[in-house]
């Protein structure tokens, strides 16, 4: 979710976004300007709880989890904090969120009363963790656990797939689509970076962020406080493209993708 950088900046003030708004296409992927899918609610794969019925999904595609390389033979403890987006007060710790490392057939942990969870995972340069809870939109987070996931823990917000517009942009959700939130961090310090340009190779309706006053705007450029959220992304595989004028070496996960009615939170790292 789009949110302040001290909350990891994952769109914490927006859950339930999607767009019926076209903007000028960027060089990669980009807005389709086509909102015919707004009525695509007959897939049969989704229910009103905000998440997919696992019995109907079948095997996950190869691009559901990121390509990753091992750093060591020792396991790594990954710590997380999950909260519910609550208007207007901000956030509330979420208990009972099911935590599933990408590739596992079933959840291996749940968040406690303080919203915290812990996993013992293979020591990889990229990991993905699924978070599900009835009534909230499925969330999958892809990040480097060496930079995020220690103390303080990796932080992420969840919320219902509601139909509220985004600010004054008139953006409304299309439930069959995926939303992609990209946070760009310094590869050494883990601090949020301003001035990074972000795009994805999938078709989408718009790239949204907030300015420093909290107003929703269309933008592909980070400001060091809020993430870039791609709304109504076509489900399926895509790649993330990130550049920074002062930090030329940017790491992004490989091919990844959404399945519809889900949000993917991706971190990128520049040095």
N, C-alpha and C positions, 0 to 999 in steps of 0.2 A: 504494500500500500504506500501511497505517497505520504511522507511524513518527515518530521525533523530528523536531522542526521543522528542525534543521540538515541533515536529509536531505530537505528539502522536505515532509516529513510525509506521504508517499504510501503509507500502509499497509504500510510496509516490513517489519513483523513478522507480516504475515498472509497473504500470497498463497495462493490456493487456498481462499477462503472461499465459503460460501454458506449458506443458512439453511433450517432446517425449523422455524422458531420464529415464532410470531405475537406481536405486542405491541400495545398500545393504539394505534389509528390516529391519526396527526396530522391536521391540518386539510387538508393538501394531499397528493394521491396516497396513499401510505402502505401499510402492511402489508396483505397480502391474507389472511393466515391460511390460505392454501390451499397445500398442499404436494403436490398431485396431480402436479405437473410433475416431481417427483423421479425419475419413471421415464421421462421424455421424452428418450430417447436414440436415437430412431430417425429423426432428421431427415435423416441422410445427408450433412449439410454439414460435419461435423467429423470429424477423425481423432484418433489418440491422441497427436499431437505437441503438442496444446494450442493449435493455431491452425486457422483455416479454410483450406480448399482454394480458392485464388483462382479456379481454373477453374470452380468450381461457384457462386461467389457472384454472378456477373453484375455489372451496373452498380451502383455505390453509390447509395443513396437520397440525396435532396437534403439531408436532415438529418444525413448522416454527417459533414459538415464544418460548422463554425460560420459564421454570418453575420459578416462582417468589413468594416471600413472602412479605406481606406488612410490612412496618416499622412503619407507623402511619396512622391516618385517614386524615391527612392534605395533600393537593396536593403539589407537588414539581415542582419548575421551573427548567427545563433542558435547558441549553444553548449549542449551537453548532456553529462551523465554518466549512464550506465546501469549498474546493479549487480544482481547476483543475490542474493536473500535466502537466507542460509545460516544454518541453526540449528546450534549456538547462538551462533556467533561473530559474526553480524551481517550483513555484506555483503562481496561480492567483485566487483571490476570485471568487466564482461561484455564480451568481445571478440566481434566478428562479428554483433552485432545489426543487423538490416536497418532502416534509417531511411528512412521515406517521408513527405514532406510531404502532408497531406491533399489529395486531389484529383489527385495524381500517379499515373500508371498503374503505376509500379514504383519500388522503392527507389532512392535517389539517393546514399546514403552508408552506411557501416557503422561501427560503433564500433571503436576501436583497442584495443590490449592494455591500456590504462589505463581502458577503458570510456568514452572521450570521443568525441564526434562534433561536427561543425560543418556548418552549412548556410548557404547564401546564399538568403534568402527575400525575398519582397515585404514591404515595411514596412507591416504591418497591425496593428490593435489587438487582434485575436484570431488565433491560429494553432493548428493541430492537427497533431501529428506522430504517425505510427504507428510502433511498434517491434515487430518480430517476430523470433523465433529458435526453431528447432526444439526441441520439448520444453518450451517455456515458453508461458504464456498471452499471447495478443496484448494489447498495451497501446496505448491512444491517449491522448495528453495534450493538453489544451486550455488555453492560457494566453496572457497578454499578454507578448510578448517584450521589451517595454520595461522591465518590472518583473522578469521572470525570463528567463534565457537569455543573460545576458552573463557577467561574471565576478563571483562564482562562477557556474558553469553551472547550467542547469536539471537537477535530479537526480530520478531515478525508479528504482524497484526493479521487478524482474520475478521470476517464479518459476513453478513447475509448477502445473498445475491438480490439485493433490492432494486427498485426501479427509480431511484432518485437521480435527477440530473446532476451533472458536474458544474457547480458554480453557475455562471451565466452562459456557458458554452452550449447548452441545450443537448448535452450528450446523454443518451439513454442506453441501457444495457440490451444486448442481444444475447440471450442465454446460451445459444449454441456455440458461441465464440469463446476464445481464450483471451485473457488479458496478461500482458507481459510487463513486469516492472523491472527496470534495470538500475542498479546502484553502481556508481563508479567510485572506486576507492584508490588511495595511494598504496602501491604494492609493498611499500616498506613500513609505513606508519599505520595503515588502516584507516586514515582519515578520509572523509568524503571530499571529493574533488570538484571544484568549479571549472567550467570551461571545456568539459569533455563533450564531444558530439557523439550521439548514440543513434543507431538505426538497427533494424532487423530485416532479414531478407524475405519474410512472409508478407502477405497482403494484410493491411489493417486500415482502420478508418482514420485514426489520428494519433499523434504523439502528444501527450498532455503532461504538464508539470504545474507547479505553483511558483509565482514570483515571491520575493522575500517578504511581501506583505500578505501572502497567503491567497492571492487571487489566482484562480485557475487560468492558465494560458496554454496555447499551442506552442510547443517548442521541442527541439531535439538536443538542447544544450543544458547541461547541468549547472546549478548555481551553488553547489556545495552544501545545500540544505535539503532540497527535495530531489526525488528520483525522477526518471522519465518513465511514464506509463504508456504503453501501446495498447489501445483499446479496440475491442472487436477484432482480434487477430484471427485469421483463418487457421483452424486447427491443422496440425501436421508439422513436419520438421522445418526448422529454420536455423539460421546462424545469426549471431550478434556481431555488429560492426561498431567498434569504438575507436576514437582517436582523440588525442589531446595535443594542443599546440606546443606545450613545454615538456611533455613526457611521452616520447615517441614509442615506447615499448608497452603495449597494452595487451594483457592476457584476458581472453574470454573463453568460456566453455565451448566445446565443439558443438556439433549439430545437436539440437534439443528440440522439443516440440510439445504442443498442447493437444488435449483431446476434446476440448469444448467444455464450457461451464466450469472453468478452472482458472486459477491465476498462478503464473510462474514468476518467482522472484529470483532474479539473476544478479550475481555480482560480477563486476569486471575490475581489473587491477592494472594501473599504469605506473610506470617508473621512468 
